Amino acid sequence: MSVAKPQPAPSFGPLDPTSRNVDIDRIRGAAVLGLAYMMATAYGLNHAAFYRLDIDSSSAWDWVAGIFGHIAFDLKASALVLLVFGAGIAKLMDRAEAHGKNPKRFLLLRILVLFLIGVPPGVHAPLWEGNYHLFVAVFCIPTVLMFGRQPKTQLVTGVVLVLLSLALVPVFQSTFPTDGLGLGQYWWPVNHPFYHPDPEPYVHPTGYFMATLSLRLAGTILAGSALYRCGVIQGNRDRLFYRNLALFGFGLGLPLAGSSVAWLYIADYDPSIALTGHLPNQAAAVPIALGYLAVIVLWGKNNSNNMFSPVKFGLQAVGRMALTNSIIYVTAGMFVIREGFGRNYFSRAELALVVVIVWIAQLAWSAAWLSRFRFGPFEWLTRAFVYRRLP
């Protein structure tokens, strides 16, 4: 009687598209589309208009577009990207370990790819101006040691880091005079004497951005890894769980984000709350991102209505090509909107309309591309670099 020989494990390489988790791809796609809305504002308006809705808002429609973006996408889209990024890293490490590879090596290679992608646009803009590839790459490195820990440890550490970033906001606010001197282009329009065109440390709250964003970034990525290992992000929980998660996320996050808008408006954008006025919105970022995550998973579980199937597939395609699409957003934002048309060529409302058109185009072209190719162009290059072979 012959004994069957054990089959060797398949070679470690890019995940086949048929083996991908569609919920994660849709969540990633929604996050990338949300980022486009905020990038358009960052590149198309004055620097301070990103943080002050009273700047570059000359009509009611401008206010509607600004408030909608502030509540729906500001920090929430990036939080959703980071949650999925943490899930992707956890999945990559699990697959590498299953094939007898060094998981941290592949993690560092992935971070290196983001760094290399972020360097060219980083020459033309500060880290906080839409170029999140470089920022994620730099501040994700300290989290490497945490990805082998238990999900509970990752989640608790992530929550602590996010809360610490929130606790630092009033500390940094206290370092600026109440008249706002030193806030520079973060807070002042171009015709104000406190405005400075160059974001140097002494005229811009650089330390505030570097400290709070890095802590929030690292904490959210670790939370994403923990949620993946608990089966949350990939849609493994039941419907009741995601309904409760949506109620929790939106129930907590939307009032916080709305109160931030109201507080700043009622205070007439007083510079004494230039940083703390955004604190409720920062606290709302992860809860609202979790609400989006839950709604997208529930949407995927609902097969009773096929009316929106093309949108589902398009969103999934955008998620599979997230890197390519985000690079297009950064490049187009910097060199088409900012340098080509120039800041303030479009109003807030017009930029919102442009983004909706871009969304439709991205949904269509991503689906069309993946109907012919396995990967997006930059996804293909990334996998060739990380796995050292052609996908």
Secondary structure, DSSP 8 states (H G I E B T S, - for coil): -------------S--GGGS-HHHHHHHHHHHHHHHHHHHHHHHS-GGGGT-TTTT--SHHHHHHHHHHHHHTTTHHHHHHHHHHHHHHHHHHHHHHHTT--HHHHHHHHHHHHHHHHHHHHHHS-TTTT-HHHHHHHHHGGGGGGGGS-HHHHHHHHHHHHHHHHHHHHHHHTTS-TT-TT-GGGT--TTSTT--SS--GGGS-HHHHHHHHHHHHHHHHHHHHHHHHTTTTTT-S-HHHHHHHHHHHHHHHHHHHHHHHHHHHHTTT-GGGTTGGGHHHHHHHHHHHHHHHHHHHHHHH--S--TTHHHHHHHHHHHHTHHHHHHHHHHHIIIIIIIII-TTSS-HHHHHHHHHHHHHHHHHHHHHHHTT-SS-HHHHHHHHHHHTS--
